Amino acid sequence: MSILPIFIPHAGCPHQCVFCNQKRISGQSSATVANAKAQIDRWLQWLKPSQEHEAAFYGGSFTGLEPQLQESLLELTDGLLEQGIIGRVRCSTRPDYITPEALQRLLDHRLTTVELGVQSLDDKVLEAAERGHTAAQVETAMQLLKEYGFTTGIQLMVGMPQQDFASVKETVAKVVALKPDIARIYPLLVIKDTPLAKAYEQGLFKPLSIEEAVEQAAYVYEQLTNANINVIRVGLQADEELTSPGNIIAGPFHPSMGELVKSRVLRNEITPRLASLYDNNSREITISCPQKLVSKIIGLKKSNQEYWQILFPHLNINIKIDNSINNYIIQ
């Protein structure tokens, strides 16, 4: 399966959030049908038709666009669906731009998944970020999306202004209650030419460290996953535009943020079990796992192994590859 991304940067948004410069994040500068078609044509140079492929409108608030522009953009994906090049279409939008009329339009063009840029469900945090919507509007939007039969997604952030770890935990509890199908987690970065960049330069905002961001994002990931909510991405895509010199001014950017977070989740799971065995005088332990989990259990640059060596100085931990199992086994 491949995602065919169509960026409509900052289009349809009634506000500029303090952290947002969507043109830099997406690498695109305008929301037009011609621009969208050019993006599609680039992908079609190598994309082989498959019902598993999905076109995705990213970057702006799709249902906030002028209805005629929405129709014209969706006609592009209608053609891809009819030709069998893709099998599904999704979009991202704001919770306050979810209406019965907008959802019916999406259904008419066979769009099946709607992701909401939520970031937080703490009204104090939403106000500080100048999101322009409330937590209650998110709940209303989610209810309406489910009534219309859409697959639902929620995008969350850690490290926002006025957001501490307690606020993150409260938001996660509310998200779990809303039962979205999928989620994305983004540690907040300070991007050039944003209101947040000015606040940072004036000493009015302090971003999370990478360690803090990994800890908080790992908590979000673990809670959502345990609630059977599929976390499909952690961290921004490290594309050429975003990572070009000077674009990221500050914040917990790491090109392997997803790997760091998943590795931390495993560390959090495994450590109490190692502690129990260690307290019962076990000094030789084997962790069996499939090849795909080895790097996550060991940790980036062996960070988990080093953590356990410090915590349990007399414990010898062996990693054994066993591709006949799907998870890990501690013996």
N, C-alpha and C positions, 0 to 999 in steps of 0.2 A: 504493500500500500504506500502511496505517495500523497503528500499534501501539495496541491497547486495553490500557492498563496497569491492573493490579489490585494495589494495594499491601497487603502483609501485614506491617506494620512490626515488625521485631525479633521476629517470631513464629517459633518453632521453633529459635531460637538458644540453645545451652546456655551461651554466654558473651556478655559485652558486651566487644567489642574496645575498646581504649583510645581509638580515634578515632570510635567509633560512637554516634550518637544518631539511630537510624533514624526516629524519629517526626518529628524536625525535617527530615531529608532527604526523607522521603516526603510530609510534610504530612498523614499519617494517624495515628491514635492507637490503633487496636485491630484485631485480626485476627478478624473474625467473618464468617459467611456474609451476614448482613444488611448489614454494611459493604461487603463485596465486591459484593453485588447493587446497592447504591446507587451505587457507582462505575460499574458496568456500565450502569445505567439512564441516568446522566448522559451517557455516551458515545453511547448509542443514540439520543439526541435528534438527533444530526446525522450519525451514521455510516451510510453506505449499504452494504448487504450486498455483500460481495466475497470470493471465495476467496483474494484476495491479503492480506486483513487477518489479523492475528495477535493473539491475546490473550496477555498476559504477566503471570505472577505475579512481582512484584518485592518487594524490601524485606526479606524474611525468609528463612529456610531452609525452603523448601516441604516437602521430604521429612522435615523434623524435626517437623512438625506432627503432632498426633494423627491416626492413620489415618482415623478417622471424619470429622474436619474436612477432611482432604485430599479424601476422597470427596465430601463435600458441596460443596466449592469446585469440584472438577472436574465435578460435575454441572451447575454453572452454565455452564461452557464447553462441556459436552456439548450443552446446548440451543442455544448459539450456533452450534456446528458443524452440528447437525441442521437449523437454520433457514437455513444458508448465509450467515449474517452474517459469519462468519470462516472461514478455511481451515486455520488452524494454531494451536497453543498451545505456549507455552514457560514454563519456570520457572527460578528461580535458587535455589541451595541450597549447603550446605557439602559439601566433599569427604568428610568423615567421616560424612555421613548418606546415603551412596550404598550401597544394598544391593540384592541381587536382588529382594527382595520389594517394595521401594519402586519400583524401575524397572518391574517388571511392572505395578504399579498405574498408573503413568503411561502405559504402553503401552495398558492396557485402556481408558483414556480418550482415546486418540489424541493424547497430548502427544508432540511430536517433538523438541524442543530443550531441553537442560539446560545452564545456565550455572553454573559453579562460582566462588564467591567465594574466590579463592585469595590475591590480593594480592602474595604473594612465594613463592618456592620456596627461601628461605634460612631454615633452622630457627632461626637466631639472631634474625632479624627477626620471624618468626612468634611466637616466645616473647615478645619484647619488646612485641609488639602484643597479646598475650594472645589469640591466635587459637584456641588449643585444639586445633590439628591440626598434623601434620607434612607436610613435602614428600613423604615416601614415601606418605602417605595420598592425596595429590593424584594421584600416578602410578597408584595402585591404582584410584581412582575413575574416572580417565580410561579406563583399560583396560576396566573393567566397562561404562561408558557406550558405548564403541565395540562391545563384544561384543553389546550389546542393540540396536545400530543407531541410537542417538540422534545427532543433530547436536549437537556439543559446543562449549561456550564457556568461556573463562577470563577472569576479571576481575583486573586487575593494578593496583598502586599504585606511585607513586614518591614519595619523601619520607617514608617511614615511619621510626619510631624504630629506631636501630641499622642503618639502611640507607644505604649510600653508593652512588656510581655503579657501583663495581665489583660490588657485590651485585646491583644492577639488571641489569647485563650478564650475570651468571651466571644469574639467573632467566630472562632472555629466552632464553638458549641452551637451558635445560632445557625451556621452553615450546615452542620450535621443535621439539625432539625429540619432544614429546608430540603434536604435530600436531592441535591443536584446529581447528575450522572457523572460529570467530569469536572475537573478543577485544574487551575494553573496557579503556581506560586512564584511571585517575583520579589526578591529583595530590592528595596528602593535604592536607585542610584541618583546621584546628582549630575544632571546632564547640562551641557553648555546651553546658554540662551534660554533658561527657564527661570521663573520667579524663585524657585528653590535654590538655584545657583547663586542668586543675589543674596538670599538669606544666609547661605553657607559662607559666602565671602565676607559677610558682615558679622559672622560669629553667632548667628541666631539659630542655626540648625546644625546638629551633629549627627552624621549618618552612623549606622551600625558598623562595627568591625566585621570582617569576614567570619570570625568565630561566633559573634553574636547572631549574625544572619543565619549561619548554618544551624545553630542551636534552635532558633525560633522557627525556621523553615522546616527543620526536621520534626519538630513538635506538630506543626500544621500537617505535614505529609503523613505522619504516623496516625494522627487522629482521623483524618479523612479516609485514609486507606482502611483503617479498622472499621469504618462505617460503610465500606464498600463503595466509596466514591473514588473513581479512577483519576489519579493525578497524572495528567498527560504531559506536563512540563514543569520544570523548576528552573528559574533564571531566564534572563533574556537571551535570545539567539545572538551569539557572538559573531555578527556579520561584519563585513568590511567597513560599512558606514559607521556603525556604532563604535567600533573599536579603533577607528582612525584617531591619530594623535589629537588630544585636546577635547574630544567630545565628552568623555567621562571625566568629570572634574573630581569627584570623590565618591565614596561609597563602596559597598562590598561586592565589587565585580570579580568574578572568577570564571574563566571559560569552561570549567568543569563543575559549576555550582550544583548541578543535578547529581553528579557522582558524589560530591562531598556530602550532600544532604542524605542521599540513600545510604551511604556508608555510615553516617552518624546514626541513622535510624537502627541499623544493624548493631552498631556499638551499644546503643541504649538497650536493645533487646538482649544481647548476649552477655553484657557485663554482670547483671544480677545472677545469672546462672553460673558464670565462672566464679563469682564470689561465694555462692553456696557450696560449690564443689571444693573450692580452696579452703573454706572454713571447715570442711569435713576431711581435710588433710590430703586431698587429691593434689598431685604435683605433676601429673602427666595427663594431658587432655588432648583429644583429637576432635577437630571440627571437620566433619565431612560435608561437602557441598558440591553442586555442579560447577563446571568451569566458569559459567557466567556470573557466579557470585564471589569468586575468589578475590578479585580486585576490590570489591566492595567490603568484604569482611576484613581483608588486610588493611584497607584504607589507603588513600592517596599518599604516596611516599611512605607507606607502612605506618601511617599515623595511628591506626587502631592497634596494631601490634605493639608499637612503642608505648601507647597509653596503657595497655594491659601489662606490659613488662614493668612499668613503674608501679601500677596498682597491686600487681601480684608478682613480686620479685622472684619467687621461687617456683613459679608455675611455668612449665614447658608446654607451649601450645603448638600442636601440629595441624597443618591444613592438608586435608586429603581430598583429592578430586574424585567425585563419584557422580557421573552424569546419569545414573539411573534414578536419582532423586531430584525433586524440584526445588527443595529448600535446603536448609542446613540441619545437621544432626550433631549434637555435642555428646561425646562419650568420654 
